[in-house]
Amino acid sequence: MRLSRSSVAAAALTVAAALTVTAAPAPADPEGASAIFPTTTEDVVAPGPPLSLREAVTRADTQPGPDVIQLDPGATYTLELCGGGSPDDTNAAGDLDITAADDLFIDGLGATILQTCGERVLHASSSAAVVTVDGTTITGGDLTGRSGVEGLGGGIRTSGRLVVHNSSIVDNIGVQGGGIFATDLIEISDSLIADNSATQWYGGIYGNDSANGISLLRSAVVRNSAPIGSALYSAWDLQATNSTITANSGADTAVVAEDGFDVEQSLVALNDVALEDIRVVNAVASKATRSVLGTCNLGAGSVNSPGDNIQTDASCGLVYDTDRTIGAGSLLLDDLAP
């Protein structure tokens, strides 16, 4: 079966799912966390019951210690309590504002949080808090026309560490960072980052921390778009295991990793971009293990290979005797199999 750009996303996801890696456990609730259970999917703020998701976030913001917000399995929480157009960081309207310095775990159990207000979905402003999104779809964020920090992260914006597990960050729009913007470590596992867009930079993920990078495990970053960096940007490095970065589109580069990448059993190729699939800025040695790499711009850097990789042209510099070069238009599904 010959792969086209239109079919590569589905094919690559199938192959990635088949690759064998040691499964990591789901993230654990914060130790000593208080459980909060919203009792309505409506976006309301009012005295007494029922308790909305917005009110649950406010409770987590105001009570001491870490919290777990457990959503109703499969439910959709529609954010429709919209503000008057000016930024609001009090959680009164618009996006869900997580302001506490304590850790917060959102246990979605397959639920969806849908934004309808022309705002992002989640905003965590404390650099001390670890925010975990588990089993949740984050969608509908739209920051079109915003400027400065108000345009960062259409789906999720965090100042601290972000953990995304078994979740989908899809169909969000930002100015910079369509799906996710974070200024600390971003850890994504068993998740889909797809169909997000940015009007300026980095359609899928924008990791803006020069001391912490982006980690992908069994995840896919596909069909995102932006003029620059359509898939993702890491101000540090990118680590990807059993993951797929493909079918992202833009007028520049798909992936920018300032301090290199370490990919294992992953595909970073066949993006619909004018320049390269992956760009490294600093003079560092990246690593590829049993992976498929598209076009590279390594600057003064290089890629270490133990063999058994595929590159779509010679730009990635894979020269081990078991590495192969197969043009993007000639890749077969069987080429991607372990």
Residue, then its C-alpha position, 0 to 999 in steps of 0.5 A: m500500500r502506497l502512502s499519500r499525504s491524505s491517507v498517511a495520518a490514519a496509516a501512521l496511527t495504525v502502525a504506531a499503535a502496533l509498535t511495542v513499548t512498555a506501557a506507562p501507568a496512568p498518572a495518579d491523583p495528587e497525594g492527599a487530594s480532595a475530591i470534587f464532583p460537579t453535579t450539573t453539566e450546565d455552566v452556572v454560578a449560583p448559590g447552593p446546588p447544583l455544582s457546575l464545573r466552573e464552580a468546582v474549579t473555583r472551589a479548587d482555587t479557594q480551598p487549601g491543598p491539591d484537588v481532583i475534579q471528577l467529571d461524569p463519564g461521557a458527559t459534555y460540559t459546555l462553557e457558555l457563561c461568556g464575559g463582556g469581551s475583556p480578559d477575565d482571570t477570576n473564573a467568573a466567565g469565559d475560560l476556566d481559570i485555575t489560580a491555585a498554587d496546588d496541583l489539580f487533577i481533572d479526571g474526565l472519564g471520557a467527558t468533553i469540555l466544550q468552549t463556546c465563548g470565543e475564549r480558551v478552555l483552560h488557563a492555569s496561572s500558577s507556575a507552582a501547580v501541576v495540572t493533569v488532564d486525564g480522559t478528557t476532550i478539550t475543544g472549541g477554544d478560539l482566541t482569534g483576534r487576541s493579542g499578547v498573552e491573551g492569544l496564547g494556548g487556544g485549548i490549554r495555557t499553563s504556567g506550570r507543568l502540564v500532564v495530558h493522558n488519555s485525552s484529546i486536545v482538538d479543534n482549538i484556535g490560538v494566536q500562538g499555540g493553537g492546542i497547548f501553550a505551556t511554560d514548563l514541562i509538557e508530558i503527553s501520553d496516550s493522547l491526540i493533539a489534532d485539528n488545532s490551528a494558530t494564526q501566527w505560530y505553532g498550531g499543535i503545541y507551544g512549549n516555551d520553557s528553555a529548561n523543560g521540553i515536550s514528551l510524547l508517549r503513544s500519542a499523535v500530533v496530526r492535522n494541526s496548522a500554523p504559518i510557522g511550526s504547524a505541529l509543535y515548538s519546544a524551547w528545549d527538546l522533544q522526546a517522542t516514543n511510539s508517537t506520530i507527528t504527521a499531516n500537519s500543514g503550514a508555510d514553514t516547518a512542522v516541528v521546531a526543537e531548539d535543543g534537539f530530539d530523541v525519537e524512538q519507534s516514532l514517525v516525524a514525516l510527511n507533513d504538508v509544509a513548505l520547509e522541513d519536517i523537523r528543525v533543530v536550532n542549536a548545535v546538539a546531537s539528536k537521536a533516532t531509534r527505529s523511527v521514520l524521519g522526514t526532511c531535517n534542518l539540523g543546523a550545526g547539529s547531527v542525528n545519532s542512529p543505532g540503525d534501522n531508521i528510515q529517512t525520506d531524504a539525506s537531510c537527516g544524515l542517517v548513515y548507519d548501514t541498516d538505515r534506509t532512505i526512501g523518498a516520501g512518495s515511495l513510502l509503503l505501509d510495510d516500510l513503517a512496520p517494526 
